[in-house]
Amino acid sequence: MGKKIKTGYESDATRLIRGLLETRPQIAEVQEAGRSLWWDKRLDFDQLRRERESRVPQKGYVYQIDE
């Protein structure tokens, strides 16, 4: 593996995000609240197992009428 080259380069997007977070620090709090709403949850493994077992497999062509 080669050495990492330090260029000092910072992209426009990175500078934009850093500037935005400096002027509006509450964005990080809102982001964290949104993350906890959707992602940071305890899993109920029994419920996940029941949901997985109750799934009905979908056919390849869902509009096919079985007669």
N, C-alpha and C positions, 0 to 999 in steps of 0.2 A: 504494500500500500504506500502511496506517495504522501508527501507532506502537504498539509493544507496551506494554501497560499492566502495571506492576508492582503486584501486589496483595499479595504476601507470603503468599498462600494456599498451604497444603500439605495435600494430601488425607490422609485417615486411612490409606489404603493405602500412600502414600509414606512417611509417618511410621512405619508398621509395618515396612516393608522396611528403612528406614534403621536403626531400632532393632535389628532382627534382625541386620543385618550388623555393627552395632557390638558386640553381645554375642557373636556367633558369626562371627568373621572367616574361619574355615575353610570356610564355605559358598561363598565366592568361589573357593577352590581346588578344591573338589569340583565346582563348576559348570564351571570351566575344564577339569578332567580329563574330565568328561562330554562337553563340547563337542569336545575333541580326539579322543575315542573315536569320535564319530559324524560330525563335520563337517570337521575340519581334516586332510584327507588329500590326498595327491598323486593326481591322476587318471591312469589308464592309458588314453589315448585310443584305442589299438589295441583294448583289451578292450571299451571302450564302443562302438566301431564294430561289432565282432563281435556284441555283444549286440543292438544295434539291428538289424543285418541278419538275425539269426536269429529275430526275433519273428514269430509267426504272427498275422495279423490276426484279431480276434474278430468273429464274426457278430453281427448285431443281437439275435437271440434265440438264446441259447446252447443251449437245450434242444430246438431244432428238429432233427429227424432227417432227414438228407438221404437219400432213397431213390431 
